[in-house]
């Protein structure tokens, strides 16, 4: 792994900037993108 990033935050505690104007499926997709970025490194 290129670099160690902090693991994705749990879903109940989303910061308002990320969760603003997002549907639930958007929140899940956003969390998946963060998890994939953490695993793959980009």
Secondary structure, 3 states (H helix, E strand, C coil): CCCCCCCCCCCCCCCHHHHCCCCHHHHHHHHHHHHHHHHHCC
